[in-house]
């Protein structure tokens, strides 16, 4: 199984649209996790390895931007110094950030998408925020 994560605007019918296009194309959703973060939703879908590329293409056709399963999504308190703390943890362990994006900020929480030179190790080091 391979996982695909997408960030969507929170609105009625988004999951229905995704389920219809995947199911209609013969792709079974084997695992799903979804949560609303302010006005955004984060949906992670598991599909059979043989259907992964097709599922990504279909989701892109709907206008979504699938996130690599290797990427890390961090849930951080939105306050001064929190990014410095995260980058210090990584730098102290000789891990470089290769991509970082702010997904959303809402109610004092910031959600960051992060890729590093060693995502497995970074995920363990930052497990309190994943």
N, CA, C and O atoms as a GROMACS GRO file, in nm:
protein
  520
    1UNK      N    1   0.085  -0.118   0.000
    1UNK     CA    2   0.000   0.000   0.000
    1UNK      C    3   0.089   0.124   0.000
    1UNK      O    4   0.194   0.125   0.064
    2UNK      N    5   0.046   0.227  -0.072
    2UNK     CA    6   0.114   0.356  -0.073
    2UNK      C    7   0.013   0.462  -0.030
    2UNK      O    8  -0.106   0.451  -0.058
    3UNK      N    9   0.063   0.564   0.038
    3UNK     CA   10  -0.024   0.671   0.087
    3UNK      C   11  -0.004   0.799   0.008
    3UNK      O   12   0.106   0.831  -0.036
    4UNK      N   13  -0.114   0.869  -0.009
    4UNK     CA   14  -0.116   0.999  -0.077
    4UNK      C   15  -0.184   1.097   0.017
    4UNK      O   16  -0.291   1.069   0.070
    5UNK      N   17  -0.122   1.212   0.039
    5UNK     CA   18  -0.180   1.316   0.123
    5UNK      C   19  -0.211   1.438   0.038
    5UNK      O   20  -0.130   1.478  -0.046
    6UNK      N   21  -0.327   1.496   0.060
    6UNK     CA   22  -0.362   1.621  -0.007
    6UNK      C   23  -0.419   1.717   0.096
    6UNK      O   24  -0.482   1.677   0.193
    7UNK      N   25  -0.394   1.844   0.071
    7UNK     CA   26  -0.451   1.951   0.153
    7UNK      C   27  -0.561   2.015   0.069
    7UNK      O   28  -0.537   2.053  -0.046
    8UNK      N   29  -0.679   2.026   0.125
    8UNK     CA   30  -0.795   2.076   0.051
    8UNK      C   31  -0.861   2.190   0.128
    8UNK      O   32  -0.844   2.203   0.249
    9UNK      N   33  -0.937   2.272   0.056
    9UNK     CA   34  -1.022   2.369   0.125
    9UNK      C   35  -1.134   2.292   0.192
    9UNK      O   36  -1.190   2.199   0.134
   10UNK      N   37  -1.167   2.330   0.312
   10UNK     CA   38  -1.272   2.260   0.388
   10UNK      C   39  -1.406   2.302   0.330
   10UNK      O   40  -1.451   2.415   0.346
   11UNK      N   41  -1.470   2.206   0.264
   11UNK     CA   42  -1.604   2.232   0.210
   11UNK      C   43  -1.674   2.098   0.190
   11UNK      O   44  -1.610   1.995   0.172
   12UNK      N   45  -1.804   2.102   0.193
   12UNK     CA   46  -1.883   1.980   0.176
   12UNK      C   47  -1.860   1.921   0.038
   12UNK      O   48  -1.855   1.993  -0.061
   13UNK      N   49  -1.846   1.789   0.032
   13UNK     CA   50  -1.838   1.718  -0.094
   13UNK      C   51  -1.698   1.687  -0.145
   13UNK      O   52  -1.685   1.617  -0.245
   14UNK      N   53  -1.593   1.738  -0.078
   14UNK     CA   54  -1.457   1.712  -0.127
   14UNK      C   55  -1.425   1.563  -0.122
   14UNK      O   56  -1.376   1.507  -0.220
   15UNK      N   57  -1.451   1.500  -0.010
   15UNK     CA   58  -1.422   1.357   0.002
   15UNK      C   59  -1.508   1.275  -0.095
   15UNK      O   60  -1.461   1.176  -0.151
   16UNK      N   61  -1.632   1.315  -0.114
   16UNK     CA   62  -1.721   1.248  -0.210
   16UNK      C   63  -1.660   1.252  -0.349
   16UNK      O   64  -1.657   1.150  -0.418
   17UNK      N   65  -1.611   1.369  -0.390
   17UNK     CA   66  -1.550   1.385  -0.521
   17UNK      C   67  -1.428   1.294  -0.538
   17UNK      O   68  -1.411   1.231  -0.642
   18UNK      N   69  -1.346   1.286  -0.436
   18UNK     CA   70  -1.226   1.202  -0.439
   18UNK      C   71  -1.265   1.055  -0.446
   18UNK      O   72  -1.211   0.979  -0.526
   19UNK      N   73  -1.358   1.014  -0.361
   19UNK     CA   74  -1.401   0.874  -0.358
   19UNK      C   75  -1.464   0.834  -0.491
   19UNK      O   76  -1.442   0.722  -0.538
   20UNK      N   77  -1.542   0.923  -0.551
   20UNK     CA   78  -1.606   0.892  -0.679
   20UNK      C   79  -1.505   0.873  -0.791
   20UNK      O   80  -1.515   0.778  -0.868
   21UNK      N   81  -1.408   0.963  -0.801
   21UNK     CA   82  -1.313   0.952  -0.912
   21UNK      C   83  -1.222   0.831  -0.896
   21UNK      O   84  -1.189   0.765  -0.994
   22UNK      N   85  -1.181   0.802  -0.772
   22UNK     CA   86  -1.096   0.685  -0.751
   22UNK      C   87  -1.175   0.556  -0.771
   22UNK      O   88  -1.132   0.467  -0.845
   23UNK      N   89  -1.290   0.547  -0.707
   23UNK     CA   90  -1.374   0.428  -0.721
   23UNK      C   91  -1.419   0.404  -0.863
   23UNK      O   92  -1.422   0.291  -0.910
   24UNK      N   93  -1.455   0.512  -0.932
   24UNK     CA   94  -1.498   0.502  -1.070
   24UNK      C   95  -1.387   0.458  -1.165
   24UNK      O   96  -1.413   0.413  -1.277
   25UNK      N   97  -1.264   0.472  -1.119
   25UNK     CA   98  -1.148   0.429  -1.199
   25UNK      C   99  -1.094   0.295  -1.152
   25UNK      O  100  -0.987   0.252  -1.194
   26UNK      N  101  -1.171   0.229  -1.064
   26UNK     CA  102  -1.132   0.096  -1.018
   26UNK      C  103  -1.026   0.095  -0.909
   26UNK      O  104  -0.962  -0.008  -0.885
   27UNK      N  105  -1.007   0.209  -0.843
   27UNK     CA  106  -0.908   0.217  -0.736
   27UNK      C  107  -0.978   0.209  -0.602
   27UNK      O  108  -1.063   0.292  -0.569
   28UNK      N  109  -0.943   0.106  -0.524
   28UNK     CA  110  -1.001   0.088  -0.391
   28UNK      C  111  -0.923   0.170  -0.289
   28UNK      O  112  -0.800   0.164  -0.286
   29UNK      N  113  -0.992   0.245  -0.206
   29UNK     CA  114  -0.927   0.315  -0.095
   29UNK      C  115  -0.912   0.214   0.017
   29UNK      O  116  -1.011   0.170   0.076
   30UNK      N  117  -0.788   0.177   0.048
   30UNK     CA  118  -0.759   0.075   0.148
   30UNK      C  119  -0.739   0.132   0.287
   30UNK      O  120  -0.748   0.061   0.387
   31UNK      N  121  -0.712   0.262   0.294
   31UNK     CA  122  -0.688   0.328   0.422
   31UNK      C  123  -0.719   0.475   0.402
   31UNK      O  124  -0.693   0.531   0.295
   32UNK      N  125  -0.775   0.538   0.503
   32UNK     CA  126  -0.805   0.681   0.492
   32UNK      C  127  -0.797   0.747   0.629
   32UNK      O  128  -0.837   0.690   0.730
   33UNK      N  129  -0.745   0.868   0.628
   33UNK     CA  130  -0.739   0.950   0.748
   33UNK      C  131  -0.765   1.093   0.703
   33UNK      O  132  -0.699   1.142   0.612
   34UNK      N  133  -0.858   1.160   0.766
   34UNK     CA  134  -0.888   1.297   0.729
   34UNK      C  135  -0.911   1.380   0.854
   34UNK      O  136  -0.965   1.332   0.953
   35UNK      N  137  -0.869   1.505   0.846
   35UNK     CA  138  -0.894   1.597   0.958
   35UNK      C  139  -0.905   1.739   0.905
   35UNK      O  140  -0.844   1.775   0.804
   36UNK      N  141  -0.984   1.818   0.974
   36UNK     CA  142  -1.002   1.958   0.939
   36UNK      C  143  -0.911   2.042   1.028
   36UNK      O  144  -0.904   2.023   1.150
   37UNK      N  145  -0.842   2.136   0.962
   37UNK     CA  146  -0.749   2.226   1.031
   37UNK      C  147  -0.792   2.366   0.993
   37UNK      O  148  -0.752   2.418   0.889
   38UNK      N  149  -0.873   2.428   1.076
   38UNK     CA  150  -0.924   2.560   1.042
   38UNK      C  151  -1.010   2.552   0.918
   38UNK      O  152  -1.111   2.482   0.917
   39UNK      N  153  -0.970   2.623   0.813
   39UNK     CA  154  -1.047   2.620   0.688
   39UNK      C  155  -0.985   2.527   0.584
   39UNK      O  156  -1.018   2.532   0.466
   40UNK      N  157  -0.894   2.441   0.630
   40UNK     CA  158  -0.829   2.343   0.542
   40UNK      C  159  -0.857   2.203   0.592
   40UNK      O  160  -0.884   2.182   0.711
   41UNK      N  161  -0.850   2.108   0.502
   41UNK     CA  162  -0.862   1.968   0.539
   41UNK      C  163  -0.737   1.896   0.492
   41UNK      O  164  -0.681   1.930   0.388
   42UNK      N  165  -0.694   1.797   0.567
   42UNK     CA  166  -0.581   1.715   0.528
   42UNK      C  167  -0.633   1.572   0.515
   42UNK      O  168  -0.683   1.515   0.612
   43UNK      N  169  -0.622   1.516   0.396
   43UNK     CA  170  -0.673   1.382   0.368
   43UNK      C  171  -0.556   1.294   0.326
   43UNK      O  172  -0.482   1.328   0.233
   44UNK      N  173  -0.539   1.182   0.393
   44UNK     CA  174  -0.438   1.084   0.355
   44UNK      C  175  -0.511   0.957   0.315
   44UNK      O  176  -0.590   0.902   0.392
   45UNK      N  177  -0.482   0.910   0.194
   45UNK     CA  178  -0.549   0.794   0.137
   45UNK      C  179  -0.445   0.687   0.106
   45UNK      O  180  -0.340   0.716   0.050
   46UNK      N  181  -0.475   0.564   0.144
   46UNK     CA  182  -0.390   0.452   0.109
   46UNK      C  183  -0.451   0.375  -0.006
   46UNK      O  184  -0.570   0.340  -0.003
   47UNK      N  185  -0.370   0.348  -0.109
   47UNK     CA  186  -0.415   0.271  -0.224
   47UNK      C  187  -0.312   0.162  -0.253
   47UNK      O  188  -0.197   0.171  -0.208
   48UNK      N  189  -0.351   0.061  -0.326
   48UNK     CA  190  -0.258  -0.044  -0.366
   48UNK      C  191  -0.142   0.015  -0.445
   48UNK      O  192  -0.160   0.109  -0.523
   49UNK      N  193  -0.023  -0.040  -0.424
   49UNK     CA  194   0.097   0.012  -0.492
   49UNK      C  195   0.078   0.023  -0.643
   49UNK      O  196   0.126   0.117  -0.706
   50UNK      N  197   0.007  -0.075  -0.700
   50UNK     CA  198  -0.012  -0.076  -0.844
   50UNK      C  199  -0.104   0.036  -0.893
   50UNK      O  200  -0.107   0.065  -1.012
   51UNK      N  201  -0.178   0.100  -0.802
   51UNK     CA  202  -0.270   0.208  -0.838
   51UNK      C  203  -0.220   0.348  -0.799
   51UNK      O  204  -0.286   0.448  -0.829
   52UNK      N  205  -0.107   0.354  -0.733
   52UNK     CA  206  -0.057   0.480  -0.678
   52UNK      C  207  -0.044   0.589  -0.786
   52UNK      O  208  -0.102   0.697  -0.772
   53UNK      N  209   0.030   0.561  -0.894
   53UNK     CA  210   0.054   0.662  -0.997
   53UNK      C  211  -0.077   0.708  -1.061
   53UNK      O  212  -0.096   0.827  -1.087
   54UNK      N  213  -0.166   0.615  -1.085
   54UNK     CA  214  -0.296   0.650  -1.145
   54UNK      C  215  -0.376   0.737  -1.050
   54UNK      O  216  -0.438   0.834  -1.092
   55UNK      N  217  -0.376   0.703  -0.920
   55UNK     CA  218  -0.449   0.782  -0.821
   55UNK      C  219  -0.394   0.924  -0.813
   55UNK      O  220  -0.470   1.020  -0.804
   56UNK      N  221  -0.262   0.938  -0.816
   56UNK     CA  222  -0.200   1.071  -0.813
   56UNK      C  223  -0.243   1.152  -0.935
   56UNK      O  224  -0.279   1.269  -0.922
   57UNK      N  225  -0.241   1.090  -1.052
   57UNK     CA  226  -0.285   1.160  -1.175
   57UNK      C  227  -0.431   1.205  -1.164
   57UNK      O  228  -0.464   1.317  -1.202
   58UNK      N  229  -0.517   1.117  -1.113
   58UNK     CA  230  -0.658   1.152  -1.100
   58UNK      C  231  -0.679   1.266  -1.001
   58UNK      O  232  -0.760   1.356  -1.026
   59UNK      N  233  -0.608   1.263  -0.890
   59UNK     CA  234  -0.620   1.371  -0.792
   59UNK      C  235  -0.569   1.503  -0.848
   59UNK      O  236  -0.627   1.609  -0.821
   60UNK      N  237  -0.462   1.498  -0.925
   60UNK     CA  238  -0.413   1.620  -0.991
   60UNK      C  239  -0.516   1.672  -1.091
   60UNK      O  240  -0.534   1.793  -1.104
   61UNK      N  241  -0.583   1.581  -1.161
   61UNK     CA  242  -0.686   1.621  -1.257
   61UNK      C  243  -0.802   1.694  -1.189
   61UNK      O  244  -0.868   1.777  -1.251
   62UNK      N  245  -0.825   1.661  -1.061
   62UNK     CA  246  -0.928   1.731  -0.984
   62UNK      C  247  -0.880   1.867  -0.932
   62UNK      O  248  -0.957   1.943  -0.875
   63UNK      N  249  -0.751   1.895  -0.954
   63UNK     CA  250  -0.695   2.022  -0.909
   63UNK      C  251  -0.621   2.014  -0.776
   63UNK      O  252  -0.578   2.117  -0.723
   64UNK      N  253  -0.604   1.894  -0.723
   64UNK     CA  254  -0.532   1.877  -0.597
   64UNK      C  255  -0.382   1.866  -0.623
   64UNK      O  256  -0.340   1.837  -0.734
   65UNK      N  257  -0.304   1.890  -0.519
   65UNK     CA  258  -0.158   1.878  -0.527
   65UNK      C  259  -0.113   1.772  -0.428
   65UNK      O  260  -0.084   1.803  -0.312
   66UNK      N  261  -0.108   1.647  -0.472
   66UNK     CA  262  -0.067   1.539  -0.380
   66UNK      C  263   0.072   1.563  -0.322
   66UNK      O  264   0.164   1.609  -0.391
   67UNK      N  265   0.084   1.531  -0.194
   67UNK     CA  266   0.210   1.547  -0.122
   67UNK      C  267   0.278   1.411  -0.115
   67UNK      O  268   0.213   1.309  -0.089
   68UNK      N  269   0.406   1.411  -0.138
   68UNK     CA  270   0.483   1.287  -0.128
   68UNK      C  271   0.461   1.223   0.008
   68UNK      O  272   0.451   1.292   0.109
   69UNK      N  273   0.454   1.091   0.008
   69UNK     CA  274   0.437   1.020   0.136
   69UNK      C  275   0.560   1.035   0.223
   69UNK      O  276   0.557   1.005   0.343
   70UNK      N  277   0.667   1.082   0.164
   70UNK     CA  278   0.789   1.102   0.242
   70UNK      C  279   0.786   1.234   0.318
   70UNK      O  280   0.860   1.251   0.416
   71UNK      N  281   0.702   1.327   0.275
   71UNK     CA  282   0.695   1.457   0.341
   71UNK      C  283   0.643   1.444   0.483
   71UNK      O  284   0.571   1.350   0.516
   72UNK      N  285   0.681   1.539   0.566
   72UNK     CA  286   0.641   1.542   0.706
   72UNK      C  287   0.550   1.662   0.725
   72UNK      O  288   0.582   1.772   0.680
   73UNK      N  289   0.436   1.643   0.790
   73UNK     CA  290   0.349   1.755   0.825
   73UNK      C  291   0.362   1.777   0.976
   73UNK      O  292   0.336   1.687   1.055
   74UNK      N  293   0.403   1.898   1.013
   74UNK     CA  294   0.421   1.932   1.154
   74UNK      C  295   0.307   2.020   1.201
   74UNK      O  296   0.261   2.109   1.129
   75UNK      N  297   0.262   1.994   1.323
   75UNK     CA  298   0.161   2.077   1.388
   75UNK      C  299   0.233   2.150   1.501
   75UNK      O  300   0.274   2.089   1.600
   76UNK      N  301   0.250   2.282   1.485
   76UNK     CA  302   0.330   2.360   1.578
   76UNK      C  303   0.248   2.474   1.638
   76UNK      O  304   0.159   2.529   1.574
   77UNK      N  305   0.281   2.508   1.761
   77UNK     CA  306   0.223   2.627   1.821
   77UNK      C  307   0.276   2.747   1.743
   77UNK      O  308   0.396   2.758   1.721
   78UNK      N  309   0.188   2.836   1.701
   78UNK     CA  310   0.226   2.953   1.622
   78UNK      C  311   0.276   3.062   1.717
   78UNK      O  312   0.198   3.145   1.764
   79UNK      N  313   0.407   3.060   1.743
   79UNK     CA  314   0.466   3.158   1.834
   79UNK      C  315   0.610   3.184   1.792
   79UNK      O  316   0.671   3.101   1.725
   80UNK      N  317   0.663   3.300   1.829
   80UNK     CA  318   0.801   3.331   1.793
   80UNK      C  319   0.898   3.226   1.847
   80UNK      O  320   0.887   3.182   1.962
   81UNK      N  321   0.993   3.187   1.764
   81UNK     CA  322   1.097   3.095   1.805
   81UNK      C  323   1.070   2.948   1.777
   81UNK      O  324   1.162   2.867   1.788
   82UNK      N  325   0.947   2.911   1.742
   82UNK     CA  326   0.916   2.769   1.724
   82UNK      C  327   0.988   2.711   1.602
   82UNK      O  328   1.034   2.597   1.605
   83UNK      N  329   0.999   2.789   1.494
   83UNK     CA  330   1.072   2.741   1.378
   83UNK      C  331   1.221   2.727   1.410
   83UNK      O  332   1.286   2.633   1.363
   84UNK      N  333   1.274   2.817   1.487
   84UNK     CA  334   1.414   2.807   1.529
   84UNK      C  335   1.437   2.679   1.609
   84UNK      O  336   1.540   2.614   1.594
   85UNK      N  337   1.342   2.643   1.693
   85UNK     CA  338   1.354   2.521   1.773
   85UNK      C  339   1.357   2.397   1.683
   85UNK      O  340   1.439   2.307   1.702
   86UNK      N  341   1.266   2.394   1.584
   86UNK     CA  342   1.259   2.280   1.492
   86UNK      C  343   1.388   2.270   1.411
   86UNK      O  344   1.446   2.162   1.399
   87UNK      N  345   1.432   2.382   1.357
   87UNK     CA  346   1.553   2.379   1.274
   87UNK      C  347   1.676   2.346   1.357
   87UNK      O  348   1.770   2.286   1.305
   88UNK      N  349   1.679   2.384   1.484
   88UNK     CA  350   1.790   2.348   1.572
   88UNK      C  351   1.795   2.196   1.595
   88UNK      O  352   1.902   2.136   1.592
   89UNK      N  353   1.679   2.136   1.617
   89UNK     CA  354   1.674   1.990   1.636
   89UNK      C  355   1.731   1.920   1.514
   89UNK      O  356   1.810   1.827   1.526
   90UNK      N  357   1.691   1.966   1.396
   90UNK     CA  358   1.737   1.902   1.273
   90UNK      C  359   1.885   1.928   1.249
   90UNK      O  360   1.961   1.835   1.220
   91UNK      N  361   1.927   2.054   1.261
   91UNK     CA  362   2.068   2.089   1.236
   91UNK      C  363   2.161   2.019   1.334
   91UNK      O  364   2.270   1.977   1.297
   92UNK      N  365   2.118   2.006   1.459
   92UNK     CA  366   2.201   1.939   1.561
   92UNK      C  367   2.222   1.792   1.529
   92UNK      O  368   2.313   1.728   1.581
   93UNK      N  369   2.135   1.738   1.442
   93UNK     CA  370   2.145   1.598   1.402
   93UNK      C  371   2.190   1.585   1.256
   93UNK      O  372   2.172   1.481   1.193
   94UNK      N  373   2.249   1.693   1.205
   94UNK     CA  374   2.306   1.696   1.070
   94UNK      C  375   2.202   1.665   0.962
   94UNK      O  376   2.232   1.596   0.864
   95UNK      N  377   2.081   1.716   0.981
   95UNK     CA  378   1.973   1.699   0.884
   95UNK      C  379   1.941   1.836   0.825
   95UNK      O  380   1.915   1.931   0.898
   96UNK      N  381   1.942   1.843   0.692
   96UNK     CA  382   1.911   1.968   0.623
   96UNK      C  383   1.767   1.966   0.572
   96UNK      O  384   1.716   1.861   0.534
   97UNK      N  385   1.704   2.082   0.571
   97UNK     CA  386   1.571   2.097   0.513
   97UNK      C  387   1.587   2.117   0.363
   97UNK      O  388   1.663   2.203   0.319
   98UNK      N  389   1.515   2.039   0.285
   98UNK     CA  390   1.519   2.052   0.139
   98UNK      C  391   1.396   2.123   0.085
   98UNK      O  392   1.398   2.176  -0.026
   99UNK      N  393   1.287   2.123   0.162
   99UNK     CA  394   1.164   2.193   0.124
   99UNK      C  395   1.084   2.222   0.250
   99UNK      O  396   1.074   2.137   0.338
  100UNK      N  397   1.028   2.341   0.258
  100UNK     CA  398   0.940   2.376   0.369
  100UNK      C  399   0.830   2.466   0.317
  100UNK      O  400   0.856   2.560   0.242
  101UNK      N  401   0.707   2.438   0.357
  101UNK     CA  402   0.592   2.518   0.316
  101UNK      C  403   0.496   2.533   0.433
  101UNK      O  404   0.472   2.437   0.506
  102UNK      N  405   0.443   2.651   0.450
  102UNK     CA  406   0.338   2.674   0.548
  102UNK      C  407   0.206   2.634   0.484
  102UNK      O  408   0.164   2.692   0.384
  103UNK      N  409   0.142   2.533   0.541
  103UNK     CA  410   0.015   2.484   0.487
  103UNK      C  411  -0.099   2.574   0.532
  103UNK      O  412  -0.182   2.617   0.452
  104UNK      N  413  -0.102   2.604   0.663
  104UNK     CA  414  -0.212   2.682   0.718
  104UNK      C  415  -0.175   2.732   0.857
  104UNK      O  416  -0.093   2.670   0.926
  105UNK      N  417  -0.235   2.842   0.897
  105UNK     CA  418  -0.225   2.894   1.033
  105UNK      C  419  -0.366   2.925   1.080
  105UNK      O  420  -0.443   2.992   1.010
  106UNK      N  421  -0.399   2.876   1.200
  106UNK     CA  422  -0.534   2.900   1.249
  106UNK      C  423  -0.537   2.875   1.399
  106UNK      O  424  -0.481   2.777   1.447
  107UNK      N  425  -0.602   2.963   1.473
  107UNK     CA  426  -0.623   2.946   1.617
  107UNK      C  427  -0.494   2.916   1.692
  107UNK      O  428  -0.493   2.832   1.782
  108UNK      N  429  -0.385   2.984   1.656
  108UNK     CA  430  -0.259   2.967   1.727
  108UNK      C  431  -0.180   2.842   1.689
  108UNK      O  432  -0.081   2.809   1.755
  109UNK      N  433  -0.222   2.773   1.585
  109UNK     CA  434  -0.151   2.653   1.538
  109UNK      C  435  -0.105   2.677   1.395
  109UNK      O  436  -0.179   2.730   1.312
  110UNK      N  437   0.021   2.638   1.367
  110UNK     CA  438   0.076   2.646   1.232
  110UNK      C  439   0.105   2.504   1.183
  110UNK      O  440   0.156   2.421   1.258
  111UNK      N  441   0.072   2.477   1.058
  111UNK     CA  442   0.096   2.347   0.997
  111UNK      C  443   0.200   2.365   0.887
  111UNK      O  444   0.180   2.440   0.792
  112UNK      N  445   0.312   2.295   0.902
  112UNK     CA  446   0.420   2.304   0.806
  112UNK      C  447   0.439   2.172   0.734
  112UNK      O  448   0.429   2.065   0.794
  113UNK      N  449   0.467   2.180   0.605
  113UNK     CA  450   0.506   2.065   0.526
  113UNK      C  451   0.657   2.072   0.513
  113UNK      O  452   0.712   2.176   0.477
  114UNK      N  453   0.724   1.961   0.541
  114UNK     CA  454   0.869   1.961   0.551
  114UNK      C  455   0.928   1.839   0.480
  114UNK      O  456   0.879   1.728   0.497
  115UNK      N  457   1.032   1.861   0.402
  115UNK     CA  458   1.113   1.753   0.347
  115UNK      C  459   1.256   1.780   0.390
  115UNK      O  460   1.300   1.894   0.397
  116UNK      N  461   1.328   1.673   0.419
  116UNK     CA  462   1.465   1.686   0.467
  116UNK      C  463   1.556   1.586   0.396
  116UNK      O  464   1.511   1.504   0.315
  117UNK      N  465   1.683   1.593   0.429
  117UNK     CA  466   1.779   1.497   0.373
  117UNK      C  467   1.765   1.360   0.437
  117UNK      O  468   1.820   1.263   0.385
  118UNK      N  469   1.692   1.350   0.548
  118UNK     CA  470   1.666   1.220   0.613
  118UNK      C  471   1.531   1.227   0.683
  118UNK      O  472   1.524   1.246   0.805
  119UNK      N  473   1.422   1.210   0.605
  119UNK     CA  474   1.287   1.223   0.660
  119UNK      C  475   1.256   1.121   0.768
  119UNK      O  476   1.185   1.152   0.863
  120UNK      N  477   1.309   1.000   0.755
  120UNK     CA  478   1.282   0.899   0.857
  120UNK      C  479   1.336   0.942   0.992
  120UNK      O  480   1.266   0.935   1.093
  121UNK      N  481   1.460   0.985   0.995
  121UNK     CA  482   1.521   1.030   1.120
  121UNK      C  483   1.453   1.158   1.171
  121UNK      O  484   1.429   1.173   1.291
  122UNK      N  485   1.422   1.250   1.079
  122UNK     CA  486   1.356   1.376   1.118
  122UNK      C  487   1.220   1.348   1.179
  122UNK      O  488   1.181   1.412   1.276
  123UNK      N  489   1.147   1.252   1.123
  123UNK     CA  490   1.014   1.217   1.175
  123UNK      C  491   1.025   1.168   1.320
  123UNK      O  492   0.941   1.201   1.404
  124UNK      N  493   1.128   1.090   1.349
  124UNK     CA  494   1.149   1.041   1.485
  124UNK      C  495   1.186   1.156   1.578
  124UNK      O  496   1.132   1.169   1.687
  125UNK      N  497   1.279   1.241   1.533
  125UNK     CA  498   1.324   1.354   1.616
  125UNK      C  499   1.213   1.453   1.644
  125UNK      O  500   1.209   1.515   1.751
  126UNK      N  501   1.122   1.468   1.549
  126UNK     CA  502   1.013   1.566   1.562
  126UNK      C  503   0.879   1.499   1.593
  126UNK      O  504   0.773   1.557   1.568
  127UNK      N  505   0.883   1.379   1.647
  127UNK     CA  506   0.761   1.301   1.669
  127UNK      C  507   0.658   1.372   1.757
  127UNK      O  508   0.539   1.344   1.747
  128UNK      N  509   0.701   1.461   1.843
  128UNK     CA  510   0.606   1.535   1.927
  128UNK      C  511   0.521   1.633   1.845
  128UNK      O  512   0.420   1.683   1.894
  129UNK      N  513   0.563   1.660   1.723
  129UNK     CA  514   0.495   1.759   1.640
  129UNK      C  515   0.435   1.700   1.513
  129UNK      O  516   0.378   1.774   1.432
  130UNK      N  517   0.446   1.569   1.494
  130UNK     CA  518   0.396   1.505   1.373
  130UNK      C  519   0.252   1.460   1.396
  130UNK      O  520   0.190   1.404   1.306
   0.00000   0.00000   0.00000
